[in-house]
Amino acid sequence: MGEETNVTAGNPLRNSLWNLLFRVLSSTDFAKMAWGTVLRGACLAFFREPIDELPIEDNDASRLALKERFLALPEHRIYDLFEFFLTDDRAGLKELDRKLIRRGVNELLEREGATVRLYHDRFRPYQDALGFDEVAAAEEAVRLFDLPAARRHLDTAHAYLSRRPDPESRGALREAVLAVAAVAMEVVRRSAREGEIPPRLVVGSVAHAARAAAIPADLLPGIEALLRRAHALSGLPLEGKEPGEPEPVDAREAHLLVVFASALIAYLLGRKEEEGTAFA
């Protein structure tokens, strides 16, 4: 695939990611066959190239062949390739390799000023530590309280926001709004007394769950305003309004609103966890 000097071009982030992969695979390649295995797996299942002429018997030639393909990828496809390495058994990485990549990649991304971080083997948008922590807290909360519908919507929202090269912002907002609705309904349901009418699903508001979740009166209007904005941009039907063409969604606003929805979910479930009554 060419001489070593022909495949070293790349930006600092791309080079650093390659160096991480190189250090990890080389450090555990005691049989001197890892690069051939990984090259074959990547060409077969990721690049979808013919594999009959690959130099898989030559470990160093396989490394150079993979390096050439790696450095030629656009940035978003490099993240796709790392996700493939971490999640697909056809990639040929050992579990130790995967653990070492998981351990080192976020520190590398932070050092290089990248706009994503690895979370649960997926690269997700990252603008600040608070937003990233709120997403993680919301996912942990819906898992802890066994809310499968909310978890599906929340996972899908983050997946839409993580699409590369362009996020699916409206889809992310739609799923985030539905996740909040599912959690709010469950908060009300678990706080209800026996014999009360089961709560209905309310989209774009948590006012009906304010008492059950102990939301302060001064905080509720701000929550409602942000939820209404997310609902309006999501493309979901608005009660009392004729459906029309939704306004364009700015990716920055979508990110803010999805992080807000995640924080709200963690807040709703966290308050009930602190009280230790309805969710006991």
C-alpha positions in Angstrom: 0.0 0.0 0.0 3.0 2.3 -0.3 6.0 3.4 1.7 5.8 4.5 5.3 6.4 8.1 4.3 3.4 8.2 2.1 0.9 7.5 4.9 1.9 9.8 7.8 -0.1 12.9 6.8 -3.0 13.8 9.0 -4.1 16.4 11.5 -3.0 16.2 15.2 -6.2 14.6 16.4 -6.2 12.0 13.7 -2.5 11.3 14.3 -3.1 11.0 18.0 -6.0 8.5 17.6 -3.8 6.4 15.3 -1.0 6.5 17.8 -3.4 5.3 20.5 -4.5 2.4 18.4 -0.8 1.7 17.4 0.3 1.6 21.1 -2.6 -0.5 22.2 -2.3 -3.2 19.5 1.4 -3.3 19.5 1.6 -3.7 23.3 -0.5 -6.9 23.3 0.6 -8.3 20.0 2.9 -11.1 21.4 2.2 -13.4 18.4 3.0 -10.7 15.9 -0.3 -11.2 14.0 -2.7 -8.6 15.4 -2.4 -6.1 12.6 -3.3 -8.7 10.0 -6.3 -9.9 12.0 -7.5 -6.3 12.5 -6.9 -5.3 8.9 -8.9 -8.3 7.6 -11.8 -7.6 10.0 -11.9 -3.9 9.2 -11.8 -4.4 5.4 -14.4 -7.2 5.6 -17.0 -5.5 7.9 -16.2 -1.7 8.0 -14.5 -0.7 4.8 -16.3 -3.5 2.9 -13.3 -4.0 0.5 -12.1 -7.2 -1.2 -9.9 -9.1 1.2 -8.2 -11.6 -1.2 -5.1 -9.5 -1.8 -4.6 -8.1 1.7 -1.1 -8.6 3.1 -2.5 -10.3 6.2 0.4 -12.7 6.5 2.8 -9.8 6.9 2.1 -8.0 10.2 4.1 -4.8 9.4 2.6 -4.6 5.9 -0.9 -5.0 7.4 -0.2 -2.2 9.9 0.8 0.1 7.0 -2.2 -0.9 5.0 -4.6 -0.1 7.9 -2.7 3.1 8.6 -3.2 4.3 5.0 -6.9 3.6 5.2 -7.2 5.2 8.7 -5.5 8.5 7.8 -7.6 8.8 4.6 -10.9 8.7 6.6 -12.8 12.0 7.3 -12.8 12.7 11.1 -16.4 11.5 11.7 -15.6 8.1 10.1 -12.6 7.7 12.3 -15.0 7.8 15.3 -17.2 5.3 13.4 -14.1 3.0 13.0 -13.3 3.2 16.7 -16.9 2.3 17.6 -16.5 -0.7 15.3 -13.3 -1.7 17.0 -15.0 -1.5 20.4 -18.3 -3.2 19.7 -18.0 -5.6 16.7 -16.4 -9.0 17.3 -15.5 -9.1 13.6 -13.0 -6.3 14.2 -10.5 -8.8 15.7 -9.5 -6.8 18.8 -8.9 -8.6 22.1 -11.0 -7.5 25.1 -7.8 -6.2 26.7 -7.2 -4.0 23.6 -10.7 -2.6 24.0 -10.2 -1.9 27.7 -7.0 0.0 27.0 -8.6 2.1 24.3 -11.6 2.9 26.6 -9.1 3.9 29.3 -7.1 6.3 27.2 -9.3 7.8 24.5 -11.2 10.4 26.5 -8.0 11.9 28.0 -6.7 12.1 24.4 -9.8 13.7 23.1 -9.8 16.3 25.9 -6.1 17.1 25.3 -6.7 17.6 21.6 -9.8 19.7 22.2 -12.2 17.3 20.4 -15.9 18.0 20.5 -16.9 14.4 21.4 -16.2 12.0 24.2 -16.6 8.2 24.4 -19.6 7.0 26.5 -20.8 3.4 26.5 -18.7 2.7 23.4 -20.3 5.6 21.5 -18.8 9.0 20.7 -21.2 11.7 21.8 -21.1 15.5 21.5 -19.3 17.2 24.3 -19.4 20.9 25.1 -18.8 20.9 28.8 -18.4 18.5 31.7 -21.8 19.5 33.3 -23.7 18.6 30.1 -21.9 15.3 29.8 -22.5 14.5 33.5 -26.2 15.3 33.2 -26.7 12.9 30.3 -24.9 10.2 32.2 -27.0 10.9 35.4 -30.3 10.7 33.4 -29.3 7.4 31.8 -28.4 5.9 35.2 -31.6 7.2 36.7 -33.9 5.6 34.2 -32.0 2.4 34.4 -32.1 2.3 38.2 -35.8 2.9 38.3 -36.5 0.4 35.5 -38.2 2.8 33.1 -37.8 1.0 29.7 -39.8 3.5 27.6 -38.0 6.5 28.9 -34.7 4.7 28.5 -35.4 3.9 24.9 -36.4 7.5 24.1 -33.4 8.9 25.9 -30.9 6.5 24.2 -32.4 7.4 20.9 -32.2 11.1 21.6 -28.5 10.9 22.3 -28.0 8.6 19.3 -29.6 11.2 17.0 -27.5 14.0 18.6 -24.4 11.9 18.0 -25.0 11.2 14.3 -22.0 12.1 12.1 -21.2 14.2 10.3 -24.5 16.0 10.9 -26.7 15.4 14.0 -30.4 14.8 13.6 -31.4 17.6 15.9 -35.1 17.5 15.5 -35.2 13.8 16.1 -33.1 14.2 19.2 -35.5 16.8 20.6 -38.5 14.6 19.8 -37.1 11.7 21.7 -35.9 13.9 24.6 -39.4 15.4 25.0 -41.0 11.9 24.9 -38.5 10.7 27.5 -39.4 13.5 29.9 -43.1 12.7 29.3 -42.6 9.0 30.1 -40.7 9.8 33.3 -43.2 12.5 34.5 -46.1 10.1 34.0 -44.3 7.4 36.0 -43.5 9.8 38.8 -47.2 10.7 39.0 -48.3 7.0 38.8 -46.0 5.9 41.5 -47.1 8.7 43.8 -50.8 8.1 43.3 -53.0 6.6 46.0 -54.7 3.3 45.4 -57.9 3.7 43.5 -57.0 7.0 41.8 -57.4 7.4 38.1 -54.2 6.4 36.3 -52.3 9.4 34.9 -52.3 10.1 31.2 -49.3 10.9 29.1 -48.7 14.7 28.9 -46.2 15.8 26.3 -44.3 19.1 26.6 -45.1 19.8 30.3 -44.4 18.4 33.8 -46.8 20.7 35.6 -49.0 17.7 36.3 -46.0 16.0 38.1 -45.0 19.1 40.0 -46.6 18.0 43.3 -45.4 14.4 43.0 -41.8 15.5 42.2 -41.8 18.4 44.7 -40.9 21.0 42.1 -40.7 24.4 43.7 -43.3 26.9 42.4 -40.7 29.4 41.4 -38.8 26.8 39.4 -41.7 25.3 37.5 -42.3 28.2 35.0 -38.7 28.1 33.8 -38.9 24.3 33.3 -42.1 24.7 31.5 -40.7 27.4 29.2 -37.8 25.2 28.1 -40.0 22.2 27.7 -42.4 24.1 25.5 -39.5 25.3 23.4 -38.2 21.8 22.9 -41.7 20.6 22.1 -42.2 23.3 19.5 -39.0 22.4 17.7 -39.5 18.7 18.0 -42.1 18.3 15.3 -44.5 16.6 17.7 -48.1 17.8 17.6 -49.0 20.8 19.8 -52.3 20.6 21.6 -54.7 23.2 20.2 -52.6 24.1 17.2 -52.9 23.1 13.6 -49.9 21.2 12.4 -47.6 23.3 10.2 -44.0 23.4 9.0 -41.7 23.5 12.0 -39.0 26.1 12.2 -35.4 25.1 11.6 -33.5 23.7 14.5 -30.1 25.1 15.5 -27.7 22.3 16.5 -26.5 24.3 19.5 -30.0 24.9 20.8 -30.8 21.3 20.3 -27.8 20.2 22.3 -28.8 22.6 25.1 -32.4 21.4 25.2 -31.4 17.7 25.2 -29.0 18.3 28.0 -31.7 20.2 29.8 -34.2 17.3 29.3 -31.5 14.9 30.7 -31.0 17.1 33.7 -34.7 17.3 34.2 -35.1 13.5 34.2 -32.3 13.1 36.7 -34.0 15.8 38.8 -37.4 14.2 38.7 -36.1 10.8 39.6 -33.5 12.1 42.0 -36.0 13.9 44.1 -38.1 10.8 44.5 -35.0 8.8 45.4 -34.1 11.3 48.1 -37.6 11.1 49.6 -37.5 7.3 49.5 -41.3 6.9 49.5 -43.1 6.6 46.2 -40.1 4.8 44.5 -39.2 2.6 47.4 
